[in-house]
């Protein structure tokens, strides 16, 4: 033990270099607004469209793009559906967003890939 070396379990620890090779114990913070996804295709979206309103554009820590909270009317019940989309460039609060098959191609609208012109 002449050089200040001590055996700890199966590892050798040098005084003053206690954490060498162990890492610093970094833990990523799991602070997130929530998972983002487009609406699943229901009957209205497969045959027509649904209209929603962007209520808020927010920042999500740990993500490079801003998020948009969009509120839709429920197609069958008297309630509202809140969705979280990745905001497209040019989206703003109060904007109407349309999702479905018969939607014109505009900023923020969601339509199936086969209906988007090249």
N, CA, C and O atoms as CSV, one atom per row, in Angstrom:
chain,resi,resn,atom,element,x,y,z
A,1,UNK,N,N,0.817,-1.185,0.000
A,1,UNK,CA,C,0.000,0.000,0.000
A,1,UNK,C,C,0.863,1.251,0.000
A,1,UNK,O,O,0.449,2.282,0.530
A,2,UNK,N,N,2.031,1.184,-0.572
A,2,UNK,CA,C,2.949,2.299,-0.516
A,2,UNK,C,C,2.559,3.455,-1.409
A,2,UNK,O,O,2.930,4.589,-1.103
A,3,UNK,N,N,1.824,3.239,-2.507
A,3,UNK,CA,C,1.484,4.307,-3.442
A,3,UNK,C,C,0.084,4.860,-3.210
A,3,UNK,O,O,-0.432,5.572,-4.072
A,4,UNK,N,N,-0.528,4.571,-2.117
A,4,UNK,CA,C,-1.871,5.084,-1.860
A,4,UNK,C,C,-2.930,4.320,-2.625
A,4,UNK,O,O,-3.939,4.903,-3.022
A,5,UNK,N,N,-2.731,3.047,-2.838
A,5,UNK,CA,C,-3.681,2.216,-3.573
A,5,UNK,C,C,-4.413,1.345,-2.573
A,5,UNK,O,O,-3.795,0.769,-1.678
A,6,UNK,N,N,-5.715,1.245,-2.719
A,6,UNK,CA,C,-6.512,0.457,-1.809
A,6,UNK,C,C,-7.395,-0.485,-2.621
A,6,UNK,O,O,-7.938,-0.085,-3.650
A,7,UNK,N,N,-7.544,-1.703,-2.183
A,7,UNK,CA,C,-8.389,-2.664,-2.887
A,7,UNK,C,C,-9.817,-2.502,-2.384
A,7,UNK,O,O,-10.070,-2.566,-1.181
A,8,UNK,N,N,-10.751,-2.291,-3.309
A,8,UNK,CA,C,-12.160,-2.134,-2.949
A,8,UNK,C,C,-12.950,-3.123,-3.792
A,8,UNK,O,O,-13.195,-2.875,-4.973
A,9,UNK,N,N,-13.345,-4.228,-3.203
A,9,UNK,CA,C,-13.999,-5.267,-3.989
A,9,UNK,C,C,-12.983,-5.869,-4.928
A,9,UNK,O,O,-11.952,-6.381,-4.490
A,10,UNK,N,N,-13.261,-5.812,-6.203
A,10,UNK,CA,C,-12.333,-6.320,-7.208
A,10,UNK,C,C,-11.653,-5.200,-7.978
A,10,UNK,O,O,-10.904,-5.468,-8.917
A,11,UNK,N,N,-11.900,-3.942,-7.599
A,11,UNK,CA,C,-11.317,-2.812,-8.312
A,11,UNK,C,C,-10.259,-2.141,-7.446
A,11,UNK,O,O,-10.337,-2.161,-6.218
A,12,UNK,N,N,-9.289,-1.560,-8.094
A,12,UNK,CA,C,-8.263,-0.797,-7.398
A,12,UNK,C,C,-8.636,0.675,-7.466
A,12,UNK,O,O,-8.894,1.201,-8.548
A,13,UNK,N,N,-8.665,1.329,-6.341
A,13,UNK,CA,C,-8.981,2.749,-6.292
A,13,UNK,C,C,-7.744,3.513,-5.854
A,13,UNK,O,O,-7.102,3.162,-4.864
A,14,UNK,N,N,-7.418,4.553,-6.596
A,14,UNK,CA,C,-6.290,5.404,-6.257
A,14,UNK,C,C,-6.848,6.607,-5.521
A,14,UNK,O,O,-7.826,7.209,-5.964
A,15,UNK,N,N,-6.229,6.966,-4.388
A,15,UNK,CA,C,-6.693,8.125,-3.637
A,15,UNK,C,C,-6.685,9.348,-4.543
A,15,UNK,O,O,-5.668,9.611,-5.185
A,16,UNK,N,N,-7.731,10.076,-4.618
A,16,UNK,CA,C,-7.803,11.268,-5.457
A,16,UNK,C,C,-8.375,10.971,-6.835
A,16,UNK,O,O,-8.807,11.895,-7.524
A,17,UNK,N,N,-8.390,9.723,-7.253
A,17,UNK,CA,C,-8.986,9.344,-8.534
A,17,UNK,C,C,-10.069,8.297,-8.263
A,17,UNK,O,O,-10.092,7.245,-8.902
A,18,UNK,N,N,-10.936,8.578,-7.348
A,18,UNK,CA,C,-11.926,7.594,-6.920
A,18,UNK,C,C,-12.860,7.163,-8.040
A,18,UNK,O,O,-13.279,6.007,-8.085
A,19,UNK,N,N,-13.191,8.080,-8.944
A,19,UNK,CA,C,-14.204,7.769,-9.940
A,19,UNK,C,C,-13.612,7.476,-11.312
A,19,UNK,O,O,-14.336,7.502,-12.308
A,20,UNK,N,N,-12.339,7.203,-11.387
A,20,UNK,CA,C,-11.723,6.959,-12.686
A,20,UNK,C,C,-12.260,5.660,-13.271
A,20,UNK,O,O,-12.140,4.595,-12.666
A,21,UNK,N,N,-12.852,5.763,-14.451
A,21,UNK,CA,C,-13.372,4.589,-15.133
A,21,UNK,C,C,-14.772,4.199,-14.719
A,21,UNK,O,O,-15.348,3.283,-15.308
A,22,UNK,N,N,-15.337,4.858,-13.731
A,22,UNK,CA,C,-16.683,4.501,-13.289
A,22,UNK,C,C,-17.747,5.396,-13.907
A,22,UNK,O,O,-18.936,5.107,-13.779
A,23,UNK,N,N,-17.353,6.463,-14.564
A,23,UNK,CA,C,-18.319,7.446,-15.025
A,23,UNK,C,C,-18.684,8.371,-13.879
A,23,UNK,O,O,-18.275,8.140,-12.741
A,24,UNK,N,N,-19.431,9.390,-14.160
A,24,UNK,CA,C,-19.777,10.367,-13.138
A,24,UNK,C,C,-21.199,10.196,-12.623
A,24,UNK,O,O,-21.699,11.054,-11.896
A,25,UNK,N,N,-21.842,9.126,-12.982
A,25,UNK,CA,C,-23.192,8.916,-12.501
A,25,UNK,C,C,-24.206,9.818,-13.177
A,25,UNK,O,O,-25.204,10.184,-12.557
A,26,UNK,N,N,-23.980,10.190,-14.433
A,26,UNK,CA,C,-24.903,11.062,-15.156
A,26,UNK,C,C,-26.204,10.331,-15.434
A,26,UNK,O,O,-26.199,9.194,-15.905
A,27,UNK,N,N,-27.310,10.983,-15.144
A,27,UNK,CA,C,-28.621,10.440,-15.468
A,27,UNK,C,C,-29.369,11.491,-16.267
A,27,UNK,O,O,-29.474,12.642,-15.844
A,28,UNK,N,N,-29.884,11.100,-17.413
A,28,UNK,CA,C,-30.653,12.027,-18.230
A,28,UNK,C,C,-31.985,12.315,-17.548
A,28,UNK,O,O,-32.632,11.413,-17.016
A,29,UNK,N,N,-32.381,13.570,-17.571
A,29,UNK,CA,C,-33.651,13.937,-16.971
A,29,UNK,C,C,-34.788,13.499,-17.883
A,29,UNK,O,O,-34.747,13.752,-19.088
A,30,UNK,N,N,-35.767,12.869,-17.343
A,30,UNK,CA,C,-36.903,12.383,-18.124
A,30,UNK,C,C,-38.059,13.363,-18.001
A,30,UNK,O,O,-39.171,12.981,-17.637
A,31,UNK,N,N,-37.795,14.610,-18.303
A,31,UNK,CA,C,-38.845,15.618,-18.272
A,31,UNK,C,C,-39.306,15.800,-19.704
A,31,UNK,O,O,-38.588,16.377,-20.521
A,32,UNK,N,N,-40.482,15.317,-20.012
A,32,UNK,CA,C,-40.999,15.389,-21.364
A,32,UNK,C,C,-42.459,15.791,-21.313
A,32,UNK,O,O,-43.165,15.481,-20.353
A,33,UNK,N,N,-42.904,16.473,-22.334
A,33,UNK,CA,C,-44.299,16.889,-22.399
A,33,UNK,C,C,-45.186,15.686,-22.656
A,33,UNK,O,O,-46.270,15.580,-22.082
A,34,UNK,N,N,-44.739,14.779,-23.511
A,34,UNK,CA,C,-45.516,13.584,-23.796
A,34,UNK,C,C,-45.154,13.018,-25.148
A,34,UNK,O,O,-44.411,13.641,-25.907
A,35,UNK,N,N,-45.674,11.835,-25.461
A,35,UNK,CA,C,-45.392,11.237,-26.765
A,35,UNK,C,C,-46.193,11.939,-27.864
A,35,UNK,O,O,-47.340,12.335,-27.657
A,36,UNK,N,N,-45.573,12.083,-29.021
A,36,UNK,CA,C,-46.244,12.736,-30.141
A,36,UNK,C,C,-46.590,11.697,-31.187
A,36,UNK,O,O,-45.819,10.771,-31.438
A,37,UNK,N,N,-47.746,11.855,-31.791
A,37,UNK,CA,C,-48.162,10.969,-32.874
A,37,UNK,C,C,-49.332,11.612,-33.591
A,37,UNK,O,O,-50.037,12.452,-33.030
A,38,UNK,N,N,-49.533,11.208,-34.841
A,38,UNK,CA,C,-50.699,11.662,-35.582
A,38,UNK,C,C,-51.901,10.834,-35.164
A,38,UNK,O,O,-51.755,9.771,-34.561
A,39,UNK,N,N,-53.076,11.321,-35.485
A,39,UNK,CA,C,-54.292,10.590,-35.148
A,39,UNK,C,C,-54.321,9.263,-35.894
A,39,UNK,O,O,-53.828,9.162,-37.018
A,40,UNK,N,N,-54.900,8.251,-35.266
A,40,UNK,CA,C,-55.090,6.987,-35.970
A,40,UNK,C,C,-56.255,7.161,-36.941
A,40,UNK,O,O,-57.199,7.900,-36.662
A,41,UNK,N,N,-56.184,6.487,-38.061
A,41,UNK,CA,C,-57.205,6.653,-39.092
A,41,UNK,C,C,-58.508,5.986,-38.660
A,41,UNK,O,O,-58.586,4.760,-38.594
A,42,UNK,N,N,-59.519,6.782,-38.368
A,42,UNK,CA,C,-60.829,6.230,-38.072
A,42,UNK,C,C,-61.713,6.403,-39.312
A,42,UNK,O,O,-61.223,6.767,-40.381
A,43,UNK,N,N,-63.001,6.143,-39.168
A,43,UNK,CA,C,-63.906,6.170,-40.316
A,43,UNK,C,C,-63.939,7.547,-40.972
A,43,UNK,O,O,-63.908,7.656,-42.198
A,44,UNK,N,N,-64.002,8.591,-40.159
A,44,UNK,CA,C,-64.079,9.944,-40.717
A,44,UNK,C,C,-62.825,10.314,-41.499
A,44,UNK,O,O,-62.914,10.953,-42.547
A,45,UNK,N,N,-61.682,9.925,-41.009
A,45,UNK,CA,C,-60.442,10.281,-41.707
A,45,UNK,C,C,-60.235,9.443,-42.963
A,45,UNK,O,O,-59.651,9.926,-43.932
A,46,UNK,N,N,-60.698,8.209,-42.964
A,46,UNK,CA,C,-60.549,7.380,-44.161
A,46,UNK,C,C,-61.466,7.838,-45.284
A,46,UNK,O,O,-61.138,7.653,-46.456
A,47,UNK,N,N,-62.610,8.431,-44.950
A,47,UNK,CA,C,-63.577,8.801,-45.979
A,47,UNK,C,C,-63.756,10.305,-46.156
A,47,UNK,O,O,-64.141,10.747,-47.238
A,48,UNK,N,N,-63.491,11.090,-45.140
A,48,UNK,CA,C,-63.699,12.526,-45.221
A,48,UNK,C,C,-62.564,13.228,-44.477
A,48,UNK,O,O,-61.398,12.933,-44.742
A,49,UNK,N,N,-62.859,14.136,-43.566
A,49,UNK,CA,C,-61.816,14.810,-42.793
A,49,UNK,C,C,-62.374,15.252,-41.447
A,49,UNK,O,O,-63.588,15.293,-41.247
A,50,UNK,N,N,-61.474,15.583,-40.531
A,50,UNK,CA,C,-61.801,16.150,-39.226
A,50,UNK,C,C,-61.083,17.487,-39.088
A,50,UNK,O,O,-59.978,17.667,-39.599
A,51,UNK,N,N,-61.722,18.419,-38.395
A,51,UNK,CA,C,-61.125,19.739,-38.199
A,51,UNK,C,C,-60.706,19.895,-36.745
A,51,UNK,O,O,-61.475,19.586,-35.834
A,52,UNK,N,N,-59.489,20.372,-36.529
A,52,UNK,CA,C,-58.993,20.629,-35.187
A,52,UNK,C,C,-58.428,22.032,-35.096
A,52,UNK,O,O,-58.216,22.693,-36.113
A,53,UNK,N,N,-58.184,22.486,-33.872
A,53,UNK,CA,C,-57.650,23.826,-33.632
A,53,UNK,C,C,-56.362,23.698,-32.837
A,53,UNK,O,O,-56.311,22.970,-31.846
A,54,UNK,N,N,-55.323,24.402,-33.264
A,54,UNK,CA,C,-54.062,24.436,-32.523
A,54,UNK,C,C,-54.267,25.360,-31.329
A,54,UNK,O,O,-54.484,26.560,-31.495
A,55,UNK,N,N,-54.196,24.792,-30.120
A,55,UNK,CA,C,-54.422,25.604,-28.924
A,55,UNK,C,C,-53.128,26.148,-28.336
A,55,UNK,O,O,-53.143,27.172,-27.654
A,56,UNK,N,N,-52.010,25.475,-28.591
A,56,UNK,CA,C,-50.763,25.910,-27.965
A,56,UNK,C,C,-49.583,25.356,-28.750
A,56,UNK,O,O,-49.633,24.227,-29.237
A,57,UNK,N,N,-48.538,26.137,-28.872
A,57,UNK,CA,C,-47.263,25.682,-29.434
A,57,UNK,C,C,-46.259,25.759,-28.299
A,57,UNK,O,O,-46.005,26.841,-27.769
A,58,UNK,N,N,-45.677,24.612,-27.914
A,58,UNK,CA,C,-44.850,24.542,-26.713
A,58,UNK,C,C,-43.485,23.958,-27.031
A,58,UNK,O,O,-43.280,23.329,-28.069
A,59,UNK,N,N,-42.555,24.183,-26.106
A,59,UNK,CA,C,-41.206,23.632,-26.211
A,59,UNK,C,C,-41.120,22.378,-25.359
A,59,UNK,O,O,-41.579,22.365,-24.217
A,60,UNK,N,N,-40.533,21.322,-25.911
A,60,UNK,CA,C,-40.318,20.084,-25.170
A,60,UNK,C,C,-38.827,19.943,-24.921
A,60,UNK,O,O,-38.057,19.861,-25.878
A,61,UNK,N,N,-38.384,19.912,-23.637
A,61,UNK,CA,C,-36.960,19.732,-23.384
A,61,UNK,C,C,-36.493,18.366,-23.877
A,61,UNK,O,O,-37.178,17.361,-23.686
A,62,UNK,N,N,-35.343,18.337,-24.501
A,62,UNK,CA,C,-34.824,17.084,-25.025
A,62,UNK,C,C,-35.260,16.815,-26.450
A,62,UNK,O,O,-34.959,15.750,-26.990
A,63,UNK,N,N,-35.958,17.744,-27.073
A,63,UNK,CA,C,-36.412,17.559,-28.451
A,63,UNK,C,C,-36.073,18.828,-29.216
A,63,UNK,O,O,-36.145,19.926,-28.664
A,64,UNK,N,N,-35.708,18.688,-30.466
A,64,UNK,CA,C,-35.299,19.851,-31.235
A,64,UNK,C,C,-36.447,20.638,-31.825
A,64,UNK,O,O,-36.298,21.827,-32.108
A,65,UNK,N,N,-37.591,20.000,-32.016
A,65,UNK,CA,C,-38.716,20.663,-32.664
A,65,UNK,C,C,-39.780,21.041,-31.637
A,65,UNK,O,O,-39.955,20.338,-30.641
A,66,UNK,N,N,-40.484,22.134,-31.868
A,66,UNK,CA,C,-41.587,22.478,-30.961
A,66,UNK,C,C,-42.779,21.550,-31.167
A,66,UNK,O,O,-42.884,20.875,-32.191
A,67,UNK,N,N,-43.671,21.524,-30.185
A,67,UNK,CA,C,-44.857,20.682,-30.241
A,67,UNK,C,C,-46.100,21.553,-30.321
A,67,UNK,O,O,-46.112,22.687,-29.843
A,68,UNK,N,N,-47.143,21.009,-30.931
A,68,UNK,CA,C,-48.413,21.721,-31.048
A,68,UNK,C,C,-49.509,20.891,-30.396
A,68,UNK,O,O,-49.674,19.709,-30.700
A,69,UNK,N,N,-50.253,21.520,-29.496
A,69,UNK,CA,C,-51.430,20.862,-28.920
A,69,UNK,C,C,-52.613,21.165,-29.830
A,69,UNK,O,O,-52.928,22.325,-30.095
A,70,UNK,N,N,-53.266,20.102,-30.307
A,70,UNK,CA,C,-54.392,20.246,-31.226
A,70,UNK,C,C,-55.611,19.594,-30.588
A,70,UNK,O,O,-55.529,18.478,-30.076
A,71,UNK,N,N,-56.743,20.295,-30.622
A,71,UNK,CA,C,-57.985,19.790,-30.035
A,71,UNK,C,C,-58.969,19.500,-31.158
A,71,UNK,O,O,-59.250,20.361,-31.991
A,72,UNK,N,N,-59.495,18.262,-31.169
A,72,UNK,CA,C,-60.495,17.829,-32.138
A,72,UNK,C,C,-61.800,17.535,-31.421
A,72,UNK,O,O,-61.797,17.191,-30.239
A,73,UNK,N,N,-62.917,17.669,-32.128
A,73,UNK,CA,C,-64.182,17.163,-31.610
A,73,UNK,C,C,-64.186,15.658,-31.779
A,73,UNK,O,O,-63.745,15.145,-32.807
A,74,UNK,N,N,-64.685,14.944,-30.770
A,74,UNK,CA,C,-64.783,13.491,-30.877
A,74,UNK,C,C,-65.839,13.167,-31.928
A,74,UNK,O,O,-66.921,13.755,-31.902
A,75,UNK,N,N,-65.555,12.239,-32.861
A,75,UNK,CA,C,-66.509,11.988,-33.949
A,75,UNK,C,C,-67.804,11.313,-33.501
A,75,UNK,O,O,-68.801,11.390,-34.219
A,76,UNK,N,N,-67.824,10.654,-32.341
A,76,UNK,CA,C,-69.009,9.902,-31.942
A,76,UNK,C,C,-69.621,10.377,-30.633
A,76,UNK,O,O,-70.830,10.236,-30.445
A,77,UNK,N,N,-68.846,10.923,-29.738
A,77,UNK,CA,C,-69.338,11.307,-28.419
A,77,UNK,C,C,-69.235,12.817,-28.227
A,77,UNK,O,O,-68.571,13.511,-28.995
A,78,UNK,N,N,-69.902,13.306,-27.193
A,78,UNK,CA,C,-69.845,14.729,-26.883
A,78,UNK,C,C,-68.651,14.978,-25.966
A,78,UNK,O,O,-68.796,15.110,-24.750
A,79,UNK,N,N,-67.481,15.039,-26.571
A,79,UNK,CA,C,-66.273,15.374,-25.837
A,79,UNK,C,C,-65.201,15.797,-26.822
A,79,UNK,O,O,-65.406,15.754,-28.035
A,80,UNK,N,N,-64.060,16.205,-26.296
A,80,UNK,CA,C,-62.969,16.670,-27.152
A,80,UNK,C,C,-61.781,15.734,-27.026
A,80,UNK,O,O,-61.544,15.150,-25.969
A,81,UNK,N,N,-61.038,15.597,-28.115
A,81,UNK,CA,C,-59.816,14.800,-28.125
A,81,UNK,C,C,-58.636,15.747,-28.242
A,81,UNK,O,O,-58.596,16.604,-29.125
A,82,UNK,N,N,-57.679,15.586,-27.345
A,82,UNK,CA,C,-56.480,16.419,-27.363
A,82,UNK,C,C,-55.328,15.582,-27.890
A,82,UNK,O,O,-55.050,14.500,-27.372
A,83,UNK,N,N,-54.665,16.077,-28.913
A,83,UNK,CA,C,-53.536,15.381,-29.530
A,83,UNK,C,C,-52.299,16.261,-29.427
A,83,UNK,O,O,-52.397,17.480,-29.280
A,84,UNK,N,N,-51.144,15.634,-29.507
A,84,UNK,CA,C,-49.867,16.337,-29.453
A,84,UNK,C,C,-49.107,16.018,-30.732
A,84,UNK,O,O,-48.677,14.884,-30.940
A,85,UNK,N,N,-48.942,17.026,-31.592
A,85,UNK,CA,C,-48.260,16.871,-32.875
A,85,UNK,C,C,-46.899,17.552,-32.799
A,85,UNK,O,O,-46.694,18.460,-31.993
A,86,UNK,N,N,-45.975,17.111,-33.638
A,86,UNK,CA,C,-44.746,17.874,-33.859
A,86,UNK,C,C,-45.126,19.028,-34.776
A,86,UNK,O,O,-45.656,18.810,-35.866
A,87,UNK,N,N,-44.858,20.244,-34.343
A,87,UNK,CA,C,-45.311,21.427,-35.079
A,87,UNK,C,C,-44.520,21.590,-36.369
A,87,UNK,O,O,-43.293,21.486,-36.383
A,88,UNK,N,N,-45.242,21.846,-37.446
A,88,UNK,CA,C,-44.607,22.141,-38.725
A,88,UNK,C,C,-44.220,23.619,-38.746
A,88,UNK,O,O,-44.781,24.427,-38.006
A,89,UNK,N,N,-43.271,23.955,-39.589
A,89,UNK,CA,C,-42.844,25.345,-39.676
A,89,UNK,C,C,-43.974,26.181,-40.260
A,89,UNK,O,O,-44.462,25.898,-41.354
A,90,UNK,N,N,-44.381,27.192,-39.542
A,90,UNK,CA,C,-45.467,28.056,-39.989
A,90,UNK,C,C,-46.766,27.830,-39.233
A,90,UNK,O,O,-47.742,28.539,-39.480
A,91,UNK,N,N,-46.812,26.862,-38.315
A,91,UNK,CA,C,-48.025,26.647,-37.516
A,91,UNK,C,C,-48.105,27.699,-36.416
A,91,UNK,O,O,-47.078,28.163,-35.920
A,92,UNK,N,N,-49.318,28.072,-36.037
A,92,UNK,CA,C,-49.530,29.085,-35.012
A,92,UNK,C,C,-50.776,28.729,-34.213
A,92,UNK,O,O,-51.583,27.908,-34.648
A,93,UNK,N,N,-50.931,29.340,-33.057
A,93,UNK,CA,C,-52.101,29.063,-32.227
A,93,UNK,C,C,-53.337,29.675,-32.878
A,93,UNK,O,O,-53.284,30.769,-33.439
A,94,UNK,N,N,-54.434,28.958,-32.794
A,94,UNK,CA,C,-55.669,29.400,-33.427
A,94,UNK,C,C,-55.830,28.900,-34.846
A,94,UNK,O,O,-56.879,29.114,-35.454
A,95,UNK,N,N,-54.827,28.244,-35.390
A,95,UNK,CA,C,-54.884,27.735,-36.759
A,95,UNK,C,C,-55.776,26.503,-36.810
A,95,UNK,O,O,-55.751,25.674,-35.900
A,96,UNK,N,N,-56.563,26.385,-37.872
A,96,UNK,CA,C,-57.355,25.184,-38.089
A,96,UNK,C,C,-56.495,24.149,-38.794
A,96,UNK,O,O,-55.834,24.454,-39.786
A,97,UNK,N,N,-56.504,22.923,-38.278
A,97,UNK,CA,C,-55.735,21.820,-38.844
A,97,UNK,C,C,-56.730,20.753,-39.268
A,97,UNK,O,O,-57.594,20.360,-38.484
A,98,UNK,N,N,-56.612,20.283,-40.500
A,98,UNK,CA,C,-57.520,19.272,-41.023
A,98,UNK,C,C,-56.776,17.960,-41.180
A,98,UNK,O,O,-55.642,17.940,-41.658
A,99,UNK,N,N,-57.411,16.856,-40.778
A,99,UNK,CA,C,-56.826,15.525,-40.896
A,99,UNK,C,C,-57.792,14.641,-41.660
A,99,UNK,O,O,-58.966,14.551,-41.301
A,100,UNK,N,N,-57.316,13.987,-42.709
A,100,UNK,CA,C,-58.179,13.070,-43.436
A,100,UNK,C,C,-57.784,12.926,-44.886
A,100,UNK,O,O,-56.764,13.447,-45.338
A,101,UNK,N,N,-58.632,12.196,-45.605
A,101,UNK,CA,C,-58.357,11.848,-46.993
A,101,UNK,C,C,-58.637,13.016,-47.940
A,101,UNK,O,O,-57.886,13.236,-48.890
A,102,UNK,N,N,-59.709,13.762,-47.686
A,102,UNK,CA,C,-60.131,14.824,-48.604
A,102,UNK,C,C,-59.688,16.192,-48.102
A,102,UNK,O,O,-60.508,17.095,-47.936
A,103,UNK,N,N,-58.411,16.337,-47.865
A,103,UNK,CA,C,-57.863,17.573,-47.309
A,103,UNK,C,C,-56.966,18.217,-48.352
A,103,UNK,O,O,-56.239,17.526,-49.066
A,104,UNK,N,N,-57.017,19.540,-48.439
A,104,UNK,CA,C,-56.097,20.234,-49.336
A,104,UNK,C,C,-54.714,20.276,-48.699
A,104,UNK,O,O,-54.580,20.235,-47.476
A,105,UNK,N,N,-53.717,20.355,-49.518
A,105,UNK,CA,C,-52.335,20.340,-49.051
A,105,UNK,C,C,-51.949,21.738,-48.569
A,105,UNK,O,O,-51.699,22.634,-49.376
A,106,UNK,N,N,-51.904,21.916,-47.246
A,106,UNK,CA,C,-51.508,23.182,-46.635
A,106,UNK,C,C,-50.626,22.886,-45.431
A,106,UNK,O,O,-50.506,21.736,-45.010
A,107,UNK,N,N,-50.008,23.926,-44.879
A,107,UNK,CA,C,-49.115,23.760,-43.733
A,107,UNK,C,C,-49.919,23.295,-42.526
A,107,UNK,O,O,-50.894,23.938,-42.136
A,108,UNK,N,N,-49.508,22.178,-41.937
A,108,UNK,CA,C,-50.145,21.665,-40.739
A,108,UNK,C,C,-51.179,20.593,-40.982
A,108,UNK,O,O,-51.503,19.845,-40.059
A,109,UNK,N,N,-51.717,20.487,-42.196
A,109,UNK,CA,C,-52.728,19.469,-42.466
A,109,UNK,C,C,-52.094,18.086,-42.533
A,109,UNK,O,O,-50.932,17.940,-42.914
A,110,UNK,N,N,-52.873,17.071,-42.158
A,110,UNK,CA,C,-52.386,15.693,-42.129
A,110,UNK,C,C,-53.235,14.883,-43.093
A,110,UNK,O,O,-54.457,14.835,-42.961
A,111,UNK,N,N,-52.583,14.241,-44.071
A,111,UNK,CA,C,-53.296,13.388,-45.002
A,111,UNK,C,C,-52.450,12.171,-45.327
A,111,UNK,O,O,-51.232,12.200,-45.155
A,112,UNK,N,N,-53.084,11.092,-45.798
A,112,UNK,CA,C,-52.320,9.877,-46.106
A,112,UNK,C,C,-51.263,10.138,-47.177
A,112,UNK,O,O,-51.417,11.018,-48.024
A,113,UNK,N,N,-50.205,9.368,-47.118
A,113,UNK,CA,C,-49.048,9.598,-47.981
A,113,UNK,C,C,-49.385,9.449,-49.458
A,113,UNK,O,O,-48.819,10.157,-50.290
A,114,UNK,N,N,-50.291,8.545,-49.798
A,114,UNK,CA,C,-50.599,8.325,-51.217
A,114,UNK,C,C,-51.371,9.487,-51.835
A,114,UNK,O,O,-51.461,9.573,-53.059
A,115,UNK,N,N,-51.932,10.382,-51.021
A,115,UNK,CA,C,-52.677,11.522,-51.539
A,115,UNK,C,C,-51.847,12.798,-51.583
A,115,UNK,O,O,-52.363,13.858,-51.936
A,116,UNK,N,N,-50.572,12.709,-51.232
A,116,UNK,CA,C,-49.689,13.872,-51.317
A,116,UNK,C,C,-49.034,13.874,-52.693
A,116,UNK,O,O,-48.372,12.899,-53.050
A,117,UNK,N,N,-49.198,14.939,-53.477
A,117,UNK,CA,C,-48.570,14.967,-54.799
A,117,UNK,C,C,-47.058,15.116,-54.685
A,117,UNK,O,O,-46.543,15.651,-53.703
A,118,UNK,N,N,-46.370,14.638,-55.692
A,118,UNK,CA,C,-44.914,14.747,-55.705
A,118,UNK,C,C,-44.557,16.132,-56.140
A,118,UNK,O,O,-43.376,16.466,-56.228
